Structures are given as C-alpha cells and as structure tokens.
Amino acid sequence: MKTSVLAVAVWGKTAPSHSITAIMVTDDQHTVVTGSQEGQICLWDLSSDLEISSKEILFGHTASITCLAKARE
C-alpha cells in the first residue's frame, strides 16, 4: 500500500512570490520543476489526471533561475 504525504509550506504572513522563469517536466512525467525570478526552485507533483500539487520549494539561489536541466546518471 502506497502512502502519500502532503507537502506543507510554512512562511510568515505572506507567501513568497514565485514568478516562473523556467519550467521542466521529469522523464517519468510525474514531477514538474519550476524556477523563479526570485531564485526559488519548486517541485510539483503531476497526477495522471493532470492535477498539480505542491511538493517542495527550495531556497538559496541569489539570482534569477533562467534555465533548468536534468542530470544524467
């Protein structure tokens, strides 16, 4: 039985802005990755019904994310 855990985003009184400047879909087509002008990278779950739900938001870049690429094994 597969268990799923919903992502929970925690921040102050306002959510961080995420002006998307780059987007990528993984090879298995289950995850969408977005990069933002604010330097964040967000991971989104993509269901077979094409419903998108937030998974993770990664902070740390100080510049705009202008492109995303997949690493090879």
Predicted model as a PDB file, atoms N, CA, C, CB and O in Angstrom, pLDDT in the B-factor column:
MODEL        1                                                                  
ATOM      1  N   MET A   1       0.833  -1.171   0.000  1.00 54.00           N  
ATOM      2  CA  MET A   1       0.000   0.000   0.000  1.00 54.00           C  
ATOM      3  C   MET A   1       0.885   1.243   0.000  1.00 54.00           C  
ATOM      4  CB  MET A   1      -0.952  -0.007   1.208  1.00 54.00           C  
ATOM      5  O   MET A   1       1.759   1.390   0.855  1.00 54.00           O  
ATOM      6  N   LYS A   2       0.659   2.121  -0.946  1.00 56.00           N  
ATOM      7  CA  LYS A   2       1.447   3.347  -1.063  1.00 56.00           C  
ATOM      8  C   LYS A   2       0.832   4.435  -0.182  1.00 56.00           C  
ATOM      9  CB  LYS A   2       1.524   3.818  -2.546  1.00 56.00           C  
ATOM     10  O   LYS A   2      -0.366   4.707  -0.260  1.00 56.00           O  
ATOM     11  N   THR A   3       1.658   5.044   0.645  1.00 56.00           N  
ATOM     12  CA  THR A   3       1.186   6.148   1.486  1.00 56.00           C  
ATOM     13  C   THR A   3       1.703   7.447   0.898  1.00 56.00           C  
ATOM     14  CB  THR A   3       1.654   5.982   2.972  1.00 56.00           C  
ATOM     15  O   THR A   3       2.836   7.519   0.423  1.00 56.00           O  
ATOM     16  N   SER A   4       0.876   8.459   0.933  1.00 55.00           N  
ATOM     17  CA  SER A   4       1.336   9.751   0.425  1.00 55.00           C  
ATOM     18  C   SER A   4       1.323  10.771   1.555  1.00 55.00           C  
ATOM     19  CB  SER A   4       0.453  10.233  -0.758  1.00 55.00           C  
ATOM     20  O   SER A   4       0.477  10.729   2.448  1.00 55.00           O  
ATOM     21  N   VAL A   5       2.262  11.665   1.492  1.00 54.00           N  
ATOM     22  CA  VAL A   5       2.377  12.729   2.480  1.00 54.00           C  
ATOM     23  C   VAL A   5       2.260  14.050   1.744  1.00 54.00           C  
ATOM     24  CB  VAL A   5       3.723  12.638   3.277  1.00 54.00           C  
ATOM     25  O   VAL A   5       2.996  14.303   0.791  1.00 54.00           O  
ATOM     26  N   LEU A   6       1.338  14.891   2.183  1.00 57.00           N  
ATOM     27  CA  LEU A   6       1.159  16.192   1.550  1.00 57.00           C  
ATOM     28  C   LEU A   6       2.256  17.147   1.983  1.00 57.00           C  
ATOM     29  CB  LEU A   6      -0.217  16.775   1.888  1.00 57.00           C  
ATOM     30  O   LEU A   6       2.659  17.157   3.147  1.00 57.00           O  
ATOM     31  N   ALA A   7       2.738  17.948   1.047  1.00 53.00           N  
ATOM     32  CA  ALA A   7       3.748  18.953   1.368  1.00 53.00           C  
ATOM     33  C   ALA A   7       3.081  20.099   2.115  1.00 53.00           C  
ATOM     34  CB  ALA A   7       4.459  19.469   0.081  1.00 53.00           C  
ATOM     35  O   ALA A   7       1.955  20.483   1.798  1.00 53.00           O  
ATOM     36  N   VAL A   8       3.767  20.633   3.092  1.00 56.00           N  
ATOM     37  CA  VAL A   8       3.262  21.770   3.844  1.00 56.00           C  
ATOM     38  C   VAL A   8       4.275  22.898   3.718  1.00 56.00           C  
ATOM     39  CB  VAL A   8       3.006  21.399   5.343  1.00 56.00           C  
ATOM     40  O   VAL A   8       5.446  22.725   4.055  1.00 56.00           O  
ATOM     41  N   ALA A   9       3.833  24.042   3.237  1.00 56.00           N  
ATOM     42  CA  ALA A   9       4.710  25.202   3.114  1.00 56.00           C  
ATOM     43  C   ALA A   9       4.489  26.109   4.318  1.00 56.00           C  
ATOM     44  CB  ALA A   9       4.448  25.970   1.780  1.00 56.00           C  
ATOM     45  O   ALA A   9       3.351  26.425   4.666  1.00 56.00           O  
ATOM     46  N   VAL A  10       5.566  26.521   4.940  1.00 57.00           N  
ATOM     47  CA  VAL A  10       5.472  27.385   6.113  1.00 57.00           C  
ATOM     48  C   VAL A  10       6.233  28.676   5.830  1.00 57.00           C  
ATOM     49  CB  VAL A  10       6.032  26.673   7.387  1.00 57.00           C  
ATOM     50  O   VAL A  10       7.404  28.648   5.451  1.00 57.00           O  
ATOM     51  N   TRP A  11       5.568  29.788   6.016  1.00 61.00           N  
ATOM     52  CA  TRP A  11       6.215  31.079   5.871  1.00 61.00           C  
ATOM     53  C   TRP A  11       5.490  32.083   6.751  1.00 61.00           C  
ATOM     54  CB  TRP A  11       6.228  31.540   4.388  1.00 61.00           C  
ATOM     55  O   TRP A  11       4.591  31.700   7.500  1.00 61.00           O  
ATOM     56  N   GLY A  12       5.848  33.327   6.683  1.00 65.00           N  
ATOM     57  CA  GLY A  12       5.249  34.369   7.525  1.00 65.00           C  
ATOM     58  C   GLY A  12       3.839  34.729   7.092  1.00 65.00           C  
ATOM     59  O   GLY A  12       3.063  33.866   6.683  1.00 65.00           O  
ATOM     60  N   LYS A  13       3.518  36.013   7.185  1.00 69.00           N  
ATOM     61  CA  LYS A  13       2.168  36.481   6.880  1.00 69.00           C  
ATOM     62  C   LYS A  13       1.817  36.391   5.401  1.00 69.00           C  
ATOM     63  CB  LYS A  13       2.010  37.897   7.341  1.00 69.00           C  
ATOM     64  O   LYS A  13       0.641  36.301   5.046  1.00 69.00           O  
ATOM     65  N   THR A  14       2.822  36.415   4.543  1.00 69.00           N  
ATOM     66  CA  THR A  14       2.567  36.320   3.105  1.00 69.00           C  
ATOM     67  C   THR A  14       3.431  35.230   2.493  1.00 69.00           C  
ATOM     68  CB  THR A  14       2.835  37.671   2.410  1.00 69.00           C  
ATOM     69  O   THR A  14       4.567  35.006   2.910  1.00 69.00           O  
ATOM     70  N   ALA A  15       2.874  34.560   1.499  1.00 64.00           N  
ATOM     71  CA  ALA A  15       3.622  33.519   0.791  1.00 64.00           C  
ATOM     72  C   ALA A  15       4.693  34.163  -0.074  1.00 64.00           C  
ATOM     73  CB  ALA A  15       2.678  32.645  -0.073  1.00 64.00           C  
ATOM     74  O   ALA A  15       4.505  35.279  -0.556  1.00 64.00           O  
ATOM     75  N   PRO A  16       5.830  33.470  -0.282  1.00 62.00           N  
ATOM     76  CA  PRO A  16       6.852  34.033  -1.169  1.00 62.00           C  
ATOM     77  C   PRO A  16       6.330  34.087  -2.599  1.00 62.00           C  
ATOM     78  CB  PRO A  16       8.157  33.201  -1.105  1.00 62.00           C  
ATOM     79  O   PRO A  16       5.594  33.204  -3.039  1.00 62.00           O  
ATOM     80  N   SER A  17       6.718  35.133  -3.314  1.00 68.00           N  
ATOM     81  CA  SER A  17       6.309  35.206  -4.718  1.00 68.00           C  
ATOM     82  C   SER A  17       7.117  34.190  -5.517  1.00 68.00           C  
ATOM     83  CB  SER A  17       6.506  36.648  -5.291  1.00 68.00           C  
ATOM     84  O   SER A  17       8.227  33.829  -5.128  1.00 68.00           O  
ATOM     85  N   HIS A  18       6.574  33.743  -6.602  1.00 71.00           N  
ATOM     86  CA  HIS A  18       7.247  32.744  -7.446  1.00 71.00           C  
ATOM     87  C   HIS A  18       6.910  33.076  -8.896  1.00 71.00           C  
ATOM     88  CB  HIS A  18       6.803  31.263  -7.075  1.00 71.00           C  
ATOM     89  O   HIS A  18       6.030  32.456  -9.493  1.00 71.00           O  
ATOM     90  N   SER A  19       7.609  34.051  -9.454  1.00 84.00           N  
ATOM     91  CA  SER A  19       7.409  34.444 -10.849  1.00 84.00           C  
ATOM     92  C   SER A  19       8.186  33.471 -11.720  1.00 84.00           C  
ATOM     93  CB  SER A  19       7.866  35.927 -11.107  1.00 84.00           C  
ATOM     94  O   SER A  19       9.408  33.572 -11.822  1.00 84.00           O  
ATOM     95  N   ILE A  20       7.497  32.538 -12.345  1.00 87.00           N  
ATOM     96  CA  ILE A  20       8.142  31.439 -13.072  1.00 87.00           C  
ATOM     97  C   ILE A  20       8.913  31.964 -14.276  1.00 87.00           C  
ATOM     98  CB  ILE A  20       7.098  30.406 -13.526  1.00 87.00           C  
ATOM     99  O   ILE A  20       8.378  32.684 -15.119  1.00 87.00           O  
ATOM    100  N   THR A  21      10.205  31.577 -14.332  1.00 90.00           N  
ATOM    101  CA  THR A  21      11.070  31.957 -15.445  1.00 90.00           C  
ATOM    102  C   THR A  21      11.617  30.738 -16.182  1.00 90.00           C  
ATOM    103  CB  THR A  21      12.220  32.815 -14.942  1.00 90.00           C  
ATOM    104  O   THR A  21      12.189  30.873 -17.264  1.00 90.00           O  
ATOM    105  N   ALA A  22      11.442  29.539 -15.599  1.00 92.00           N  
ATOM    106  CA  ALA A  22      11.915  28.308 -16.241  1.00 92.00           C  
ATOM    107  C   ALA A  22      11.021  27.155 -15.778  1.00 92.00           C  
ATOM    108  CB  ALA A  22      13.431  28.025 -15.897  1.00 92.00           C  
ATOM    109  O   ALA A  22      10.548  27.141 -14.642  1.00 92.00           O  
ATOM    110  N   ILE A  23      10.799  26.195 -16.670  1.00 92.00           N  
ATOM    111  CA  ILE A  23       9.962  25.045 -16.329  1.00 92.00           C  
ATOM    112  C   ILE A  23      10.522  23.792 -16.990  1.00 92.00           C  
ATOM    113  CB  ILE A  23       8.492  25.280 -16.763  1.00 92.00           C  
ATOM    114  O   ILE A  23      11.060  23.844 -18.095  1.00 92.00           O  
ATOM    115  N   MET A  24      10.384  22.659 -16.290  1.00 94.00           N  
ATOM    116  CA  MET A  24      10.862  21.387 -16.814  1.00 94.00           C  
ATOM    117  C   MET A  24       9.957  20.273 -16.275  1.00 94.00           C  
ATOM    118  CB  MET A  24      12.363  21.140 -16.421  1.00 94.00           C  
ATOM    119  O   MET A  24       9.493  20.350 -15.138  1.00 94.00           O  
ATOM    120  N   VAL A  25       9.708  19.258 -17.071  1.00 92.00           N  
ATOM    121  CA  VAL A  25       8.959  18.080 -16.640  1.00 92.00           C  
ATOM    122  C   VAL A  25       9.937  16.907 -16.638  1.00 92.00           C  
ATOM    123  CB  VAL A  25       7.712  17.798 -17.579  1.00 92.00           C  
ATOM    124  O   VAL A  25      10.705  16.737 -17.585  1.00 92.00           O  
ATOM    125  N   THR A  26       9.911  16.099 -15.580  1.00 91.00           N  
ATOM    126  CA  THR A  26      10.818  14.959 -15.491  1.00 91.00           C  
ATOM    127  C   THR A  26      10.447  13.896 -16.521  1.00 91.00           C  
ATOM    128  CB  THR A  26      10.795  14.362 -14.074  1.00 91.00           C  
ATOM    129  O   THR A  26       9.339  13.898 -17.057  1.00 91.00           O  
ATOM    130  N   ASP A  27      11.388  12.984 -16.792  1.00 90.00           N  
ATOM    131  CA  ASP A  27      11.168  11.942 -17.795  1.00 90.00           C  
ATOM    132  C   ASP A  27       9.962  11.061 -17.495  1.00 90.00           C  
ATOM    133  CB  ASP A  27      12.393  11.083 -17.908  1.00 90.00           C  
ATOM    134  O   ASP A  27       9.268  10.623 -18.413  1.00 90.00           O  
ATOM    135  N   ASP A  28       9.707  10.797 -16.204  1.00 90.00           N  
ATOM    136  CA  ASP A  28       8.563   9.960 -15.848  1.00 90.00           C  
ATOM    137  C   ASP A  28       7.243  10.728 -15.879  1.00 90.00           C  
ATOM    138  CB  ASP A  28       8.772   9.363 -14.473  1.00 90.00           C  
ATOM    139  O   ASP A  28       6.178  10.144 -15.673  1.00 90.00           O  
ATOM    140  N   GLN A  29       7.310  12.020 -16.132  1.00 89.00           N  
ATOM    141  CA  GLN A  29       6.168  12.920 -16.241  1.00 89.00           C  
ATOM    142  C   GLN A  29       5.306  12.952 -14.976  1.00 89.00           C  
ATOM    143  CB  GLN A  29       5.319  12.517 -17.418  1.00 89.00           C  
ATOM    144  O   GLN A  29       4.095  13.160 -15.049  1.00 89.00           O  
ATOM    145  N   HIS A  30       5.935  12.745 -13.825  1.00 92.00           N  
ATOM    146  CA  HIS A  30       5.230  12.805 -12.546  1.00 92.00           C  
ATOM    147  C   HIS A  30       5.605  14.047 -11.739  1.00 92.00           C  
ATOM    148  CB  HIS A  30       5.523  11.557 -11.733  1.00 92.00           C  
ATOM    149  O   HIS A  30       4.955  14.361 -10.742  1.00 92.00           O  
ATOM    150  N   THR A  31       6.652  14.753 -12.168  1.00 92.00           N  
ATOM    151  CA  THR A  31       7.102  15.933 -11.428  1.00 92.00           C  
ATOM    152  C   THR A  31       7.357  17.080 -12.398  1.00 92.00           C  
ATOM    153  CB  THR A  31       8.382  15.620 -10.609  1.00 92.00           C  
ATOM    154  O   THR A  31       7.989  16.908 -13.440  1.00 92.00           O  
ATOM    155  N   VAL A  32       6.849  18.254 -12.030  1.00 92.00           N  
ATOM    156  CA  VAL A  32       7.126  19.486 -12.758  1.00 92.00           C  
ATOM    157  C   VAL A  32       8.072  20.298 -11.878  1.00 92.00           C  
ATOM    158  CB  VAL A  32       5.796  20.290 -13.100  1.00 92.00           C  
ATOM    159  O   VAL A  32       7.857  20.416 -10.672  1.00 92.00           O  
ATOM    160  N   VAL A  33       9.112  20.852 -12.480  1.00 93.00           N  
ATOM    161  CA  VAL A  33      10.074  21.680 -11.751  1.00 93.00           C  
ATOM    162  C   VAL A  33       9.981  23.084 -12.333  1.00 93.00           C  
ATOM    163  CB  VAL A  33      11.549  21.104 -11.853  1.00 93.00           C  
ATOM    164  O   VAL A  33      10.033  23.270 -13.548  1.00 93.00           O  
ATOM    165  N   THR A  34       9.842  24.070 -11.449  1.00 91.00           N  
ATOM    166  CA  THR A  34       9.806  25.459 -11.911  1.00 91.00           C  
ATOM    167  C   THR A  34      10.900  26.258 -11.221  1.00 91.00           C  
ATOM    168  CB  THR A  34       8.421  26.097 -11.645  1.00 91.00           C  
ATOM    169  O   THR A  34      11.203  26.033 -10.049  1.00 91.00           O  
ATOM    170  N   GLY A  35      11.482  27.180 -11.947  1.00 91.00           N  
ATOM    171  CA  GLY A  35      12.446  28.121 -11.392  1.00 91.00           C  
ATOM    172  C   GLY A  35      11.828  29.500 -11.446  1.00 91.00           C  
ATOM    173  O   GLY A  35      10.994  29.780 -12.306  1.00 91.00           O  
ATOM    174  N   SER A  36      12.237  30.369 -10.522  1.00 90.00           N  
ATOM    175  CA  SER A  36      11.594  31.679 -10.462  1.00 90.00           C  
ATOM    176  C   SER A  36      12.590  32.826 -10.571  1.00 90.00           C  
ATOM    177  CB  SER A  36      10.815  31.808  -9.178  1.00 90.00           C  
ATOM    178  O   SER A  36      13.799  32.655 -10.415  1.00 90.00           O  
ATOM    179  N   GLN A  37      12.041  33.985 -10.842  1.00 89.00           N  
ATOM    180  CA  GLN A  37      12.829  35.207 -10.913  1.00 89.00           C  
ATOM    181  C   GLN A  37      13.430  35.513  -9.542  1.00 89.00           C  
ATOM    182  CB  GLN A  37      11.964  36.389 -11.408  1.00 89.00           C  
ATOM    183  O   GLN A  37      14.478  36.152  -9.454  1.00 89.00           O  
ATOM    184  N   GLU A  38      12.768  35.057  -8.467  1.00 87.00           N  
ATOM    185  CA  GLU A  38      13.231  35.315  -7.109  1.00 87.00           C  
ATOM    186  C   GLU A  38      14.318  34.342  -6.646  1.00 87.00           C  
ATOM    187  CB  GLU A  38      12.067  35.252  -6.161  1.00 87.00           C  
ATOM    188  O   GLU A  38      14.818  34.471  -5.528  1.00 87.00           O  
ATOM    189  N   GLY A  39      14.693  33.368  -7.487  1.00 90.00           N  
ATOM    190  CA  GLY A  39      15.762  32.434  -7.146  1.00 90.00           C  
ATOM    191  C   GLY A  39      15.298  31.159  -6.467  1.00 90.00           C  
ATOM    192  O   GLY A  39      16.116  30.427  -5.908  1.00 90.00           O  
ATOM    193  N   GLN A  40      14.004  30.878  -6.503  1.00 88.00           N  
ATOM    194  CA  GLN A  40      13.476  29.655  -5.896  1.00 88.00           C  
ATOM    195  C   GLN A  40      13.291  28.576  -6.953  1.00 88.00           C  
ATOM    196  CB  GLN A  40      12.142  29.935  -5.180  1.00 88.00           C  
ATOM    197  O   GLN A  40      13.056  28.868  -8.125  1.00 88.00           O  
ATOM    198  N   ILE A  41      13.401  27.325  -6.518  1.00 91.00           N  
ATOM    199  CA  ILE A  41      13.073  26.181  -7.356  1.00 91.00           C  
ATOM    200  C   ILE A  41      11.938  25.449  -6.655  1.00 91.00           C  
ATOM    201  CB  ILE A  41      14.324  25.239  -7.594  1.00 91.00           C  
ATOM    202  O   ILE A  41      12.040  25.131  -5.470  1.00 91.00           O  
ATOM    203  N   CYS A  42      10.857  25.181  -7.383  1.00 90.00           N  
ATOM    204  CA  CYS A  42       9.708  24.482  -6.809  1.00 90.00           C  
ATOM    205  C   CYS A  42       9.507  23.156  -7.520  1.00 90.00           C  
ATOM    206  CB  CYS A  42       8.430  25.345  -6.906  1.00 90.00           C  
ATOM    207  O   CYS A  42       9.655  23.057  -8.738  1.00 90.00           O  
ATOM    208  N   LEU A  43       9.166  22.136  -6.740  1.00 91.00           N  
ATOM    209  CA  LEU A  43       8.828  20.822  -7.268  1.00 91.00           C  
ATOM    210  C   LEU A  43       7.329  20.618  -7.078  1.00 91.00           C  
ATOM    211  CB  LEU A  43       9.655  19.686  -6.563  1.00 91.00           C  
ATOM    212  O   LEU A  43       6.781  20.895  -6.011  1.00 91.00           O  
ATOM    213  N   TRP A  44       6.677  20.130  -8.128  1.00 91.00           N  
ATOM    214  CA  TRP A  44       5.231  19.931  -8.124  1.00 91.00           C  
ATOM    215  C   TRP A  44       4.925  18.500  -8.547  1.00 91.00           C  
ATOM    216  CB  TRP A  44       4.523  20.950  -9.063  1.00 91.00           C  
ATOM    217  O   TRP A  44       5.522  17.998  -9.500  1.00 91.00           O  
ATOM    218  N   ASP A  45       4.005  17.838  -7.856  1.00 91.00           N  
ATOM    219  CA  ASP A  45       3.532  16.520  -8.277  1.00 91.00           C  
ATOM    220  C   ASP A  45       2.512  16.697  -9.389  1.00 91.00           C  
ATOM    221  CB  ASP A  45       2.917  15.731  -7.083  1.00 91.00           C  
ATOM    222  O   ASP A  45       1.646  17.569  -9.313  1.00 91.00           O  
ATOM    223  N   LEU A  46       2.614  15.870 -10.419  1.00 88.00           N  
ATOM    224  CA  LEU A  46       1.674  15.904 -11.537  1.00 88.00           C  
ATOM    225  C   LEU A  46       0.971  14.559 -11.605  1.00 88.00           C  
ATOM    226  CB  LEU A  46       2.398  16.229 -12.886  1.00 88.00           C  
ATOM    227  O   LEU A  46       1.609  13.539 -11.866  1.00 88.00           O  
ATOM    228  N   SER A  47      -0.335  14.543 -11.373  1.00 87.00           N  
ATOM    229  CA  SER A  47      -1.085  13.281 -11.362  1.00 87.00           C  
ATOM    230  C   SER A  47      -1.428  12.869 -12.789  1.00 87.00           C  
ATOM    231  CB  SER A  47      -2.377  13.413 -10.514  1.00 87.00           C  
ATOM    232  O   SER A  47      -1.268  13.650 -13.726  1.00 87.00           O  
ATOM    233  N   SER A  48      -1.902  11.634 -12.944  1.00 84.00           N  
ATOM    234  CA  SER A  48      -2.301  11.147 -14.263  1.00 84.00           C  
ATOM    235  C   SER A  48      -3.525  11.906 -14.778  1.00 84.00           C  
ATOM    236  CB  SER A  48      -2.595   9.640 -14.210  1.00 84.00           C  
ATOM    237  O   SER A  48      -3.803  11.895 -15.977  1.00 84.00           O  
ATOM    238  N   ASP A  49      -4.259  12.570 -13.869  1.00 85.00           N  
ATOM    239  CA  ASP A  49      -5.399  13.403 -14.262  1.00 85.00           C  
ATOM    240  C   ASP A  49      -4.971  14.838 -14.567  1.00 85.00           C  
ATOM    241  CB  ASP A  49      -6.459  13.401 -13.159  1.00 85.00           C  
ATOM    242  O   ASP A  49      -5.812  15.717 -14.760  1.00 85.00           O  
ATOM    243  N   LEU A  50      -3.659  15.068 -14.610  1.00 82.00           N  
ATOM    244  CA  LEU A  50      -3.058  16.375 -14.860  1.00 82.00           C  
ATOM    245  C   LEU A  50      -3.367  17.393 -13.761  1.00 82.00           C  
ATOM    246  CB  LEU A  50      -3.537  16.906 -16.188  1.00 82.00           C  
ATOM    247  O   LEU A  50      -3.440  18.594 -14.022  1.00 82.00           O  
ATOM    248  N   GLU A  51      -3.546  16.906 -12.532  1.00 84.00           N  
ATOM    249  CA  GLU A  51      -3.698  17.793 -11.388  1.00 84.00           C  
ATOM    250  C   GLU A  51      -2.318  18.056 -10.804  1.00 84.00           C  
ATOM    251  CB  GLU A  51      -4.657  17.184 -10.318  1.00 84.00           C  
ATOM    252  O   GLU A  51      -1.512  17.135 -10.664  1.00 84.00           O  
ATOM    253  N   ILE A  52      -2.045  19.309 -10.463  1.00 84.00           N  
ATOM    254  CA  ILE A  52      -0.738  19.692  -9.940  1.00 84.00           C  
ATOM    255  C   ILE A  52      -0.883  20.061  -8.466  1.00 84.00           C  
ATOM    256  CB  ILE A  52      -0.134  20.876 -10.754  1.00 84.00           C  
ATOM    257  O   ILE A  52      -1.785  20.808  -8.090  1.00 84.00           O  
ATOM    258  N   SER A  53       0.016  19.529  -7.636  1.00 84.00           N  
ATOM    259  CA  SER A  53       0.032  19.892  -6.217  1.00 84.00           C  
ATOM    260  C   SER A  53       1.477  20.155  -5.797  1.00 84.00           C  
ATOM    261  CB  SER A  53      -0.611  18.765  -5.335  1.00 84.00           C  
ATOM    262  O   SER A  53       2.409  19.536  -6.311  1.00 84.00           O  
ATOM    263  N   SER A  54       1.645  21.077  -4.861  1.00 82.00           N  
ATOM    264  CA  SER A  54       2.992  21.457  -4.438  1.00 82.00           C  
ATOM    265  C   SER A  54       3.667  20.327  -3.689  1.00 82.00           C  
ATOM    266  CB  SER A  54       2.948  22.704  -3.566  1.00 82.00           C  
ATOM    267  O   SER A  54       3.027  19.577  -2.952  1.00 82.00           O  
ATOM    268  N   LYS A  55       4.957  20.218  -3.890  1.00 86.00           N  
ATOM    269  CA  LYS A  55       5.750  19.167  -3.255  1.00 86.00           C  
ATOM    270  C   LYS A  55       6.820  19.792  -2.368  1.00 86.00           C  
ATOM    271  CB  LYS A  55       6.396  18.247  -4.318  1.00 86.00           C  
ATOM    272  O   LYS A  55       6.861  19.530  -1.165  1.00 86.00           O  
ATOM    273  N   GLU A  56       7.684  20.614  -2.952  1.00 86.00           N  
ATOM    274  CA  GLU A  56       8.770  21.255  -2.205  1.00 86.00           C  
ATOM    275  C   GLU A  56       9.093  22.600  -2.833  1.00 86.00           C  
ATOM    276  CB  GLU A  56      10.032  20.355  -2.170  1.00 86.00           C  
ATOM    277  O   GLU A  56       8.870  22.813  -4.024  1.00 86.00           O  
ATOM    278  N   ILE A  57       9.620  23.503  -2.015  1.00 85.00           N  
ATOM    279  CA  ILE A  57      10.160  24.761  -2.517  1.00 85.00           C  
ATOM    280  C   ILE A  57      11.575  24.884  -1.958  1.00 85.00           C  
ATOM    281  CB  ILE A  57       9.255  25.998  -2.106  1.00 85.00           C  
ATOM    282  O   ILE A  57      11.795  24.741  -0.755  1.00 85.00           O  
ATOM    283  N   LEU A  58      12.514  25.147  -2.833  1.00 85.00           N  
ATOM    284  CA  LEU A  58      13.921  25.199  -2.454  1.00 85.00           C  
ATOM    285  C   LEU A  58      14.420  26.640  -2.540  1.00 85.00           C  
ATOM    286  CB  LEU A  58      14.771  24.269  -3.359  1.00 85.00           C  
ATOM    287  O   LEU A  58      14.279  27.294  -3.574  1.00 85.00           O  
ATOM    288  N   PHE A  59      15.001  27.124  -1.453  1.00 82.00           N  
ATOM    289  CA  PHE A  59      15.549  28.481  -1.395  1.00 82.00           C  
ATOM    290  C   PHE A  59      17.068  28.399  -1.404  1.00 82.00           C  
ATOM    291  CB  PHE A  59      15.043  29.243  -0.130  1.00 82.00           C  
ATOM    292  O   PHE A  59      17.631  27.346  -1.103  1.00 82.00           O  
ATOM    293  N   GLY A  60      17.732  29.480  -1.740  1.00 84.00           N  
ATOM    294  CA  GLY A  60      19.185  29.508  -1.639  1.00 84.00           C  
ATOM    295  C   GLY A  60      19.865  30.261  -2.766  1.00 84.00           C  
ATOM    296  O   GLY A  60      20.915  30.869  -2.555  1.00 84.00           O  
ATOM    297  N   HIS A  61      19.289  30.233  -3.957  1.00 84.00           N  
ATOM    298  CA  HIS A  61      19.882  30.987  -5.057  1.00 84.00           C  
ATOM    299  C   HIS A  61      19.685  32.473  -4.801  1.00 84.00           C  
ATOM    300  CB  HIS A  61      19.261  30.573  -6.421  1.00 84.00           C  
ATOM    301  O   HIS A  61      18.663  32.890  -4.255  1.00 84.00           O  
ATOM    302  N   THR A  62      20.661  33.256  -5.196  1.00 87.00           N  
ATOM    303  CA  THR A  62      20.540  34.699  -5.030  1.00 87.00           C  
ATOM    304  C   THR A  62      20.205  35.399  -6.343  1.00 87.00           C  
ATOM    305  CB  THR A  62      21.826  35.266  -4.458  1.00 87.00           C  
ATOM    306  O   THR A  62      19.926  36.598  -6.362  1.00 87.00           O  
ATOM    307  N   ALA A  63      20.233  34.649  -7.429  1.00 91.00           N  
ATOM    308  CA  ALA A  63      19.912  35.222  -8.734  1.00 91.00           C  
ATOM    309  C   ALA A  63      18.702  34.512  -9.321  1.00 91.00           C  
ATOM    310  CB  ALA A  63      21.120  35.121  -9.695  1.00 91.00           C  
ATOM    311  O   ALA A  63      18.286  33.465  -8.825  1.00 91.00           O  
ATOM    312  N   SER A  64      18.148  35.079 -10.364  1.00 91.00           N  
ATOM    313  CA  SER A  64      17.010  34.506 -11.053  1.00 91.00           C  
ATOM    314  C   SER A  64      17.377  33.151 -11.658  1.00 91.00           C  
ATOM    315  CB  SER A  64      16.508  35.462 -12.138  1.00 91.00           C  
ATOM    316  O   SER A  64      18.487  32.978 -12.162  1.00 91.00           O  
ATOM    317  N   ILE A  65      16.453  32.194 -11.612  1.00 92.00           N  
ATOM    318  CA  ILE A  65      16.657  30.900 -12.274  1.00 92.00           C  
ATOM    319  C   ILE A  65      16.194  31.081 -13.718  1.00 92.00           C  
ATOM    320  CB  ILE A  65      15.863  29.717 -11.543  1.00 92.00           C  
ATOM    321  O   ILE A  65      15.010  31.302 -13.972  1.00 92.00           O  
ATOM    322  N   THR A  66      17.126  30.988 -14.655  1.00 92.00           N  
ATOM    323  CA  THR A  66      16.778  31.240 -16.063  1.00 92.00           C  
ATOM    324  C   THR A  66      16.688  29.974 -16.892  1.00 92.00           C  
ATOM    325  CB  THR A  66      17.789  32.162 -16.684  1.00 92.00           C  
ATOM    326  O   THR A  66      16.164  30.005 -18.006  1.00 92.00           O  
ATOM    327  N   CYS A  67      17.195  28.839 -16.364  1.00 93.00           N  
ATOM    328  CA  CYS A  67      17.055  27.587 -17.087  1.00 93.00           C  
ATOM    329  C   CYS A  67      17.164  26.425 -16.097  1.00 93.00           C  
ATOM    330  CB  CYS A  67      18.126  27.469 -18.207  1.00 93.00           C  
ATOM    331  O   CYS A  67      17.735  26.565 -15.015  1.00 93.00           O  
ATOM    332  N   LEU A  68      16.612  25.289 -16.484  1.00 93.00           N  
ATOM    333  CA  LEU A  68      16.684  24.065 -15.687  1.00 93.00           C  
ATOM    334  C   LEU A  68      17.146  22.944 -16.604  1.00 93.00           C  
ATOM    335  CB  LEU A  68      15.299  23.723 -15.021  1.00 93.00           C  
ATOM    336  O   LEU A  68      16.817  22.936 -17.790  1.00 93.00           O  
ATOM    337  N   ALA A  69      17.901  22.004 -16.069  1.00 92.00           N  
ATOM    338  CA  ALA A  69      18.387  20.876 -16.864  1.00 92.00           C  
ATOM    339  C   ALA A  69      18.404  19.631 -15.999  1.00 92.00           C  
ATOM    340  CB  ALA A  69      19.799  21.160 -17.441  1.00 92.00           C  
ATOM    341  O   ALA A  69      18.553  19.706 -14.780  1.00 92.00           O  
ATOM    342  N   LYS A  70      18.249  18.474 -16.652  1.00 89.00           N  
ATOM    343  CA  LYS A  70      18.297  17.195 -15.948  1.00 89.00           C  
ATOM    344  C   LYS A  70      19.721  16.674 -15.945  1.00 89.00           C  
ATOM    345  CB  LYS A  70      17.344  16.166 -16.596  1.00 89.00           C  
ATOM    346  O   LYS A  70      20.433  16.787 -16.943  1.00 89.00           O  
ATOM    347  N   ALA A  71      20.132  16.107 -14.832  1.00 86.00           N  
ATOM    348  CA  ALA A  71      21.464  15.489 -14.744  1.00 86.00           C  
ATOM    349  C   ALA A  71      21.361  14.045 -15.218  1.00 86.00           C  
ATOM    350  CB  ALA A  71      22.033  15.556 -13.280  1.00 86.00           C  
ATOM    351  O   ALA A  71      20.329  13.396 -15.045  1.00 86.00           O  
ATOM    352  N   ARG A  72      22.420  13.559 -15.807  1.00 79.00           N  
ATOM    353  CA  ARG A  72      22.487  12.159 -16.218  1.00 79.00           C  
ATOM    354  C   ARG A  72      23.107  11.344 -15.104  1.00 79.00           C  
ATOM    355  CB  ARG A  72      23.292  11.996 -17.528  1.00 79.00           C  
ATOM    356  O   ARG A  72      23.850  11.869 -14.275  1.00 79.00           O  
ATOM    357  N   GLU A  73      22.800  10.062 -15.090  1.00 75.00           N  
ATOM    358  CA  GLU A  73      23.395   9.183 -14.066  1.00 75.00           C  
ATOM    359  C   GLU A  73      24.862   8.980 -14.331  1.00 75.00           C  
ATOM    360  CB  GLU A  73      22.683   7.824 -14.022  1.00 75.00           C  
ATOM    361  O   GLU A  73      25.534   8.273 -13.580  1.00 75.00           O  
TER     362      GLU A  73                                                      
ENDMDL                                                                          
END                                                                             
